[in-house]
Amino acid sequence: MTQTFVHCQLFDGVTDHYLLDAYFTVNAAGEISDLGTGTPTTTEKTLDLHGKYVIPGLMNVHTHLMMSGTSGRPNDHLSETEVAYRALRNLKALARDGVTYIRDCGCAFDVDLKLARLQRAGDLGGTEIDGSGRPISIIGGHGDEPQGLNGESNFGHLVNSATDVRRAVRENFKLGAGNIKVMATGGVMSAADEVDDTELTEEEIQVAVSEAHSKHMTVASHAQGNRGIQLSLEAGVDSIEHGIYLDADQLALMKAQGTYLVPTLSPCDKIDRYGKGIVPDNVYRKNAGVKDFFYQNMRTALTSGVNYAVGTDAGTPFNGFATGTTDELVLMTQMGLTPFEALLGATKNAAKLLQIDKRYGTLAPGKMADFVVLDADPLAAIQAVQQPDKQVYKKGVRLA
């Protein structure tokens, strides 16, 4: 059924102002077929938005659907059924926050890829998934996490050579991955390493990138330590996730190469505010040790002209799915971005990183009708996106 939405202030995800008293028509395929101002000439069904603000559906390019987002629920030794249940619940929460497309950056049992397959077959609606499957890690490193009730599986592909990496990429490719996640360094959340530990070798990262790029997949690198960031950039990854110890020369290289930065500010913020005495001591210690440097580094990076996209690392402690993406947008403005720039990170920029910008990320004829309806103006105050009862549409169908 064709439906026309009328009388809205429309932010198209491109320009820093609204199309006033706008209308747009969504066809039966869920695409925007017409867009303009004033009163459309149509005999089809219309829905009056009464002057509300319409923005593109939000995107979150760093989530972990399998994780709980609470401090007390373990993320290891889960059965595949538990992982799938969590993922479906978290997808619903993301939709309520206005998120219509995600990239999942690591999921046990490749559940993200299996759910994405159901979506492609038309058997599962809701927030769309670009899956990574199981990430590539080293034994004992960030991502070595036993899964299955008896530890019979692992969160990561545990590799010991470039040959192992190539096989892991090909296995994820077979399952339908759009992205490959590599764990180049240690991390705040892992028990056995430090943030600046270098884990994958230069050759291993290079093989991951060459193999993935030959199959039209992107590569996201968990890279917090400086050396791991450098190896990832030299290998040609598409995005640096976190980037805590990113330096000026690396930032210049990212700008020259077009590499994206996905800061994931939320985990640091949430652990700092809520984690003391609750999260493991080593997690709180590592987070406290990098917090000030990380924030200053991100203020420098995000206002430098580097490519950036919004991701939250959703699923980490106190960093859930129901408000996490819109919380991250507020944090992005605290790093120096304007509301307009922050919104680009969750719309147009994110779509470009995911290589889906021909169909998603902006509102225009020929694009998918993924959009959010807000009562207040998010270009004036980004907090408008945190509205709890926002209207969320996926391909023209209301999700929340």
PyMOL commands that set and color helices and strands:
alter all, ss='L'
color gray80, all
select helices_A, chain A and resi 80-96+108-120+162-175+202-213+226-235+248-257+266-274+281-302+324-334+339-345+348-353+382-386
alter helices_A, ss='H'
color red, helices_A
select strands_A, chain A and resi 3-10+19-26+32-37+45-48+53-56+58-63+99-104+128-130+136-138+146-147+153-154+157-159+179-183+218-223+239-242+260-262+307-308+371-374+391-394+397-398
alter strands_A, ss='S'
color yellow, strands_A
deselect
rebuild
show_as cartoon
